[in-house]
Amino acid sequence: MTMARAVRITEQGGPDVIQWVDVELPSPGPGEVRMRNTAVGLNFIDTYHRGGVYKMAMPSGLGVEAAGVVEAVGDGVTDYKVGDRACTFGLAVGAYATARNIPAAMLFHVPDDISDEIAAAALLKGCTTEFLVERCATVRAGDAVLVHAAAGGVGLLLVQWLKHRGATVIGTVSTEEKAAIARAAGADHIINYATEDTAARCRELTGGKGVRTVFDGVGMDTWEASLKSCHRRGLVISYGNASGPVTGVDLRAVANAGSLFITRPTLYDYYVDPIERAAGAALLFDMIRKGVVSVDIRQRYALADVAQAHRDLEARKTTGSTIFLP
C-alpha cells in the first residue's frame, strides 16, 4: 500500500464541497500504473464536474490533467515502466491528488525536452486547440476567425495556432489587461465585450461579411453573438460552457443567421483512436518545441488550494494557464 492525499466530493456544488482526504493506494491492477503527480492542471471542465454541469456519481475525485512519474506498473502494461515521465488529460477524474492509480491507456509520454509544468498546463488545452483547428475546423490562410475569451487558457493557444495557420484573428476579452495579453499572443483585433457590441464590431472588422469560423468556449452568454458574427455558411464551434451550456437551440435562428454549420465537439471524441491520440499529442509537443505556441503559466497554486483556485477561475480572475504544485 502507498499513502496519498486526494480531493473527494460527496455532493456537487460550490468550491466549499471540496474536501482533502488520505487514501491508501493498492498495487496497480492489470493495465494500470501508479503515477506520482509533480504538476496538476486546472481546467474549466473541473468546475463543471464539481458544480454539476456534468453529473457524476458520488463520491468522486476531481481534476483530469496532470504530469508526473510512473512509480509502479500492473500486469499487462508494456508501454510504461517505473521512472517514465507521463501525463494525462482524462477521461478518468482524480488528478487532484499527490498520486493515483490510472489506466496506462490514458497516459502520454512526456518528451525529454518538455517540462512537467508545461505538460500539465498544456496537454488538455493544447490537445483541445489541436483538434479544434486541425480537425474540427478547416481554417485557411486569410480566413477571419473569432476567438471568444482570447486571453484564457485555450483562447491564448487558439490565437497562436490560428495565426500560424495564417488566419486573421479577432479576439474577445473583458478587460484592457486581457486585451494586452491577447494582442501579445498575436490577435489582430480585440473586441472588449464589456463595452462593445461583439457582433456589430465583428461585422465592422470584416467589411460586413462576418468571420468564417467562431471558436466559442463561453457558451450561453456568447451564443447569440456567435451566430450574428458568422459569415454566411460559416461554422460556429461551441466547445465549452464557461457561462453555462447552450440549450433550447432554435434551428430557425441558425438558418436566419446564414445557413450556418454548428458543432458541439468534445476533446475525447477526437482522442479515442490510439493513432489519432498519439499524432495529436505529438503535434502539440512539436508546436511547443518550435515556439509556434507558448504555454503561458500565469498562476501557480499549492495543490491544497484547489478551492481558492476554482473561485478565482469562475470569477474570471485568471488568465493563461494555471497549475497546482503538490
C-alpha positions in Angstrom: 0.0 0.0 0.0 1.0 3.6 -0.7 -0.5 6.6 1.0 -1.6 9.7 -0.9 -3.7 12.8 -0.5 -6.6 13.4 -2.8 -9.7 15.6 -3.3 -13.0 14.0 -2.7 -16.5 15.4 -3.1 -19.7 13.8 -1.8 -22.0 16.2 -3.5 -21.8 18.7 -6.4 -21.9 22.4 -5.6 -19.6 25.3 -5.0 -15.9 25.2 -4.1 -16.8 24.5 -0.4 -17.8 20.9 -1.3 -14.1 20.2 -1.9 -12.5 18.0 0.8 -9.0 16.6 1.2 -8.6 13.0 2.4 -5.9 10.5 3.0 -6.2 7.5 0.7 -4.4 4.1 0.5 -3.4 3.1 -3.0 -3.1 -0.6 -3.6 -0.7 -2.0 -6.2 -1.8 -1.1 -9.7 -4.3 -3.5 -11.2 -4.0 -5.1 -14.7 -3.4 -2.4 -17.3 -2.8 0.3 -14.7 0.1 2.3 -13.4 0.7 4.2 -10.2 1.6 7.8 -11.1 3.0 10.3 -8.6 2.0 13.8 -9.7 4.5 16.5 -10.0 2.2 19.1 -11.5 -1.6 19.2 -11.9 -3.6 21.3 -14.4 -6.6 23.5 -13.7 -9.3 23.5 -16.3 -12.9 24.8 -16.6 -14.2 21.3 -17.0 -13.1 20.7 -13.4 -15.7 23.3 -12.3 -18.4 21.5 -14.4 -17.6 18.3 -12.6 -17.6 20.0 -9.2 -20.6 22.2 -9.8 -23.0 19.8 -11.5 -23.0 20.9 -15.1 -21.8 17.4 -15.8 -23.4 14.9 -13.5 -21.2 12.4 -11.7 -21.7 9.5 -9.4 -20.8 10.4 -5.8 -18.4 10.3 -4.0 -15.9 11.4 -6.7 -12.5 12.8 -7.2 -11.8 15.9 -9.3 -9.3 17.0 -11.9 -8.4 15.4 -15.2 -4.9 16.8 -16.1 -1.6 16.0 -14.6 2.1 15.2 -15.2 4.3 13.0 -13.1 6.4 9.9 -12.8 5.4 6.3 -13.0 6.1 4.5 -9.7 4.7 1.1 -10.3 3.0 -0.9 -13.2 0.4 -3.5 -13.2 0.2 -6.7 -15.2 0.0 -6.3 -19.0 1.5 -2.8 -19.1 4.2 -2.7 -21.7 4.3 0.9 -22.9 5.4 2.3 -19.5 8.0 1.4 -16.9 9.0 2.6 -13.5 10.7 6.0 -13.8 8.9 7.1 -17.0 7.6 10.6 -17.2 3.9 10.7 -18.2 0.9 13.0 -18.5 -2.8 12.7 -18.9 -5.9 14.7 -19.6 -8.5 12.0 -18.6 -11.1 10.7 -19.1 -10.8 9.5 -15.5 -11.2 12.2 -12.9 -8.9 12.2 -9.8 -5.9 14.3 -10.9 -6.2 16.5 -7.8 -4.0 14.1 -5.8 -0.4 13.5 -4.9 -0.6 10.1 -6.5 -3.2 7.7 -8.0 -3.6 4.5 -10.0 -4.7 5.2 -13.6 -5.2 3.1 -16.7 -2.0 3.2 -18.8 -4.1 3.7 -21.9 -5.0 7.2 -20.6 -1.4 8.3 -20.5 1.0 10.1 -22.9 4.8 10.0 -22.6 6.3 13.4 -21.8 9.2 14.2 -24.2 12.6 14.8 -22.6 12.6 18.5 -23.7 9.1 19.3 -22.3 8.9 20.1 -18.5 6.3 18.6 -16.3 4.8 22.0 -15.6 4.4 22.7 -19.3 2.9 19.2 -19.9 0.4 19.7 -17.0 -0.5 23.2 -18.2 -0.7 22.4 -21.9 -2.0 18.9 -22.5 -5.7 19.3 -22.2 -5.9 22.8 -23.5 -3.3 22.2 -26.2 -4.9 19.0 -27.5 -8.2 20.8 -27.5 -6.6 23.5 -29.6 -5.1 20.9 -31.9 -8.4 19.2 -32.7 -10.4 22.4 -33.0 -8.1 24.0 -35.5 -6.7 20.9 -37.3 -9.6 18.6 -37.4 -12.9 20.2 -36.4 -12.5 23.4 -38.4 -10.9 23.9 -41.8 -9.0 27.2 -41.4 -7.4 28.6 -44.5 -4.8 31.3 -44.7 -6.5 34.6 -44.9 -9.7 33.5 -43.1 -11.1 35.8 -40.5 -11.9 33.9 -37.3 -13.4 34.9 -33.9 -12.0 33.5 -30.7 -14.1 34.2 -27.6 -12.2 34.6 -24.2 -9.0 35.1 -26.2 -6.9 35.7 -23.0 -7.9 32.4 -21.4 -6.0 29.1 -21.4 -7.4 27.7 -24.6 -8.0 31.1 -26.1 -4.3 32.1 -26.0 -3.3 28.8 -27.6 -6.0 29.2 -30.3 -4.8 32.7 -31.1 -1.2 31.5 -31.6 -2.1 28.3 -33.5 -4.6 30.2 -35.8 -2.0 32.9 -36.6 0.4 30.1 -37.5 -2.2 28.8 -40.0 -2.4 32.3 -41.5 -5.8 33.4 -40.1 -6.9 36.9 -39.2 -7.8 36.5 -35.6 -10.4 38.6 -33.8 -10.4 38.0 -30.0 -13.0 38.9 -27.4 -11.9 39.9 -23.8 -13.5 41.6 -20.8 -10.7 44.0 -19.6 -7.9 46.1 -21.0 -5.4 43.9 -19.2 -6.7 40.8 -21.0 -6.7 42.7 -24.3 -3.0 43.3 -23.9 -2.4 39.6 -23.3 -4.4 38.6 -26.3 -2.6 41.1 -28.5 0.8 39.9 -27.3 -0.2 36.4 -28.4 -0.9 37.6 -31.9 -4.6 38.6 -32.1 -5.1 41.1 -35.0 -8.1 42.8 -33.5 -9.6 42.9 -30.0 -13.3 43.4 -29.0 -14.0 44.3 -25.4 -17.4 42.7 -24.9 -17.9 44.7 -21.7 -18.0 47.9 -23.7 -18.6 46.9 -27.3 -21.3 45.0 -29.2 -19.3 41.9 -30.3 -21.3 41.1 -33.4 -21.6 44.7 -34.6 -17.8 45.2 -34.2 -17.0 41.8 -35.8 -19.1 42.8 -38.8 -17.3 46.1 -39.0 -13.9 44.5 -38.9 -14.8 42.1 -41.7 -16.5 44.6 -44.1 -19.9 43.3 -43.1 -19.2 39.7 -44.1 -18.6 38.2 -40.7 -16.0 35.5 -39.8 -15.6 32.1 -41.4 -15.3 30.3 -38.0 -16.2 31.1 -34.4 -14.4 29.4 -31.6 -16.8 29.7 -28.6 -15.8 28.2 -25.3 -18.0 30.6 -23.3 -21.4 29.1 -24.1 -24.7 30.6 -23.2 -23.6 34.3 -22.8 -22.0 34.4 -26.3 -24.2 32.1 -28.3 -26.3 34.8 -29.9 -23.2 37.0 -30.6 -21.5 34.0 -32.2 -24.4 33.4 -34.6 -24.6 37.1 -35.5 -20.8 37.3 -36.1 -20.5 34.4 -38.5 -20.2 34.5 -42.3 -23.0 33.0 -44.4 -22.5 29.2 -44.3 -19.8 29.7 -41.7 -19.0 27.4 -38.8 -19.7 28.0 -35.1 -17.8 25.7 -32.8 -19.3 25.8 -29.3 -16.8 23.8 -27.4 -17.3 25.0 -23.8 -19.8 26.1 -21.1 -17.9 28.7 -19.1 -21.1 30.8 -18.7 -23.4 27.8 -18.8 -24.5 25.4 -21.5 -26.3 26.4 -24.7 -29.8 25.0 -24.5 -33.1 25.3 -26.5 -31.4 25.9 -29.8 -33.8 27.4 -32.4 -32.7 26.0 -35.7 -34.6 28.8 -37.5 -32.2 31.2 -35.9 -29.3 29.2 -37.2 -30.9 29.3 -40.7 -31.6 33.0 -40.5 -28.0 33.7 -39.5 -26.9 32.5 -42.8 -27.4 28.7 -43.1 -24.6 28.2 -40.5 -22.9 25.0 -39.5 -23.0 24.3 -35.8 -21.0 21.7 -33.8 -20.6 21.0 -30.1 -17.4 18.8 -30.1 -15.7 17.3 -27.1 -12.0 16.5 -26.9 -12.5 12.9 -26.0 -14.4 12.1 -29.2 -11.3 13.3 -31.2 -8.8 11.4 -29.0 -10.4 7.9 -28.9 -8.3 6.2 -31.6 -4.8 5.4 -30.3 -3.2 6.5 -33.6 -5.1 9.9 -33.5 -4.2 10.3 -29.8 -0.5 9.8 -30.5 -0.5 12.0 -33.6 -2.4 14.9 -31.9 -0.2 15.0 -28.8 2.9 14.7 -30.9 1.8 17.7 -33.0 1.1 19.7 -29.8 4.5 19.0 -28.3 6.2 19.8 -31.7 4.3 23.2 -31.8 5.6 23.9 -28.3 9.1 22.8 -29.2 9.3 25.0 -32.2 7.9 28.0 -30.4 4.8 28.2 -32.5 2.7 28.2 -29.4 3.9 29.4 -26.0 2.3 28.0 -22.9 1.7 30.9 -20.6 1.5 29.7 -17.0 0.2 32.8 -15.2 -0.9 31.2 -11.9 0.7 28.6 -9.7 -1.2 27.3 -6.6 -0.3 24.8 -3.9 -2.3 21.7 -4.6 -4.0 22.2 -1.2 -5.5 25.5 -2.5 -7.8 23.9 -5.1 -11.0 25.5 -3.7 -9.5 29.1 -4.0 -8.3 28.4 -7.5 -11.8 27.3 -8.5 -13.2 30.6 -7.0 -10.6 32.6 -9.0 -11.3 30.8 -12.2 -15.0 31.2 -12.0 -14.6 34.8 -11.1 -12.6 35.3 -14.3 -9.6 36.4 -12.3 -7.2 34.1 -14.1 -5.5 34.4 -17.5 -3.5 31.9 -19.5 -2.9 28.6 -17.8 -2.9 27.6 -14.2 -1.2 24.7 -12.4 -1.1 23.2 -9.0 2.2 22.0 -7.4 1.9 19.2 -4.9 
